[in-house]
Amino acid sequence: MNILAKKDFHSSYDVIVFCHLRWDFVYQRPQHLITRLSNDFKILVIEEPVGKGDGSERGFKISDNIHVLQPTIDNIEDLGSFLKDILETKVFPVGWFYSPAFVNVLNYLNFSAIVYDCMDELSLFKGASQKLIEQEKNLLSAADIVFTGGKSLYEAKKEKHSNVFCFPSSVDQEHFNLGNKSLELPSDIDSIPKPIVGYYGVIDERINLNLLQMSAQKMPDISFVMIGPICKIEEQDLPWAANIFYLGMKTYEELPVYLNEFDYAMMPFALNDATKFISPTKTLEYMCAMKPIISTKIKDVERDYSHCIQLIDDENDFFNAIHQTKADFKDAYLEILQNTSWDRTAAKMSQIINGIKELA
């Protein structure tokens, strides 16, 4: 990782991205899109503040066209004035927002086009600021374009903005389709008894922990593997059993190897406010590996994939799903995957943005 100093941040950026997720955290929608958009744009990603620390600027270079800045301030409300001191100019072609919490920067920086890529309903997440609803109203008022990460979000946001585009989570098929690739199997999963029902992603309030616990009790001969960081909940909140295994966070590069070891892939989401609008990226990634998928009835999953995914309510359904995999699921997966890719999504977004810029 190449560390950047204040002098490395300049005025030639085409897109300034404001993101609540750390670049080096779980690799998901922002990283997928920003990496691809960087083929056409020079991009500065600005994360949430990290605190003053020693007062020095913090940032790093992902590539020649992607720089990441971690603001050394305590309060996100001070971000606009902070950026005026860091950046050589305050006028840029595109401002791209992943969270309304950054909206105050619009008082300090000007953009020819403002994009709100709404990948989650952040106001419904555990610990969310009460200010987010009002901040989103302000952001929607300023935005030229709104992208949404799923159909449910699209239906919610199209009532609040006149220029909303639905871009559900997509996938990098080549990355997750191992095929005949020979890759070394990590020891932590190699030692786990088969069959394995596996999940990867953030482990937080969106996971139905009771379902996990009851399913593990009902199927003691099945290994339940959970891969990912634990966030906003404590380890003591997790169910523990001889056949539940927590393997921690893995890199995006490592995930296909672990996924390949799953006999079944699961999405044991709770049905609560935090999952009301989600469109899980992992759905299509699981499909790339041709794994039978078992999921709770998340709205966007149920309406698009009920023909090829086993949908469950409780541990009894989970038990039945293990023994009643849908026979034609692989053909259905292939048909779905033929119509989606992150490359295609990024290209369509770029086309829309360029259209708006031409009108500006």
Helices and strands as residue ranges (DSSP letters): E 2-3, G 6-8, E 15-19, H 29-37, E 43-47, E 58-63, E 66-70, G 76-78, H 79-86, E 91-97, G 100-107, E 110-118, G 122-124, H 132-142, E 145-148, H 151-157, E 164-166, H 173-176, H 187-190, E 196-200, H 209-218, E 223-227, G 235-237, E 244-248, H 255-260, E 264-267, G 273-275, H 282-288, E 293-296, H 299-305, E 310-312, H 315-323, H 329-337, H 342-359
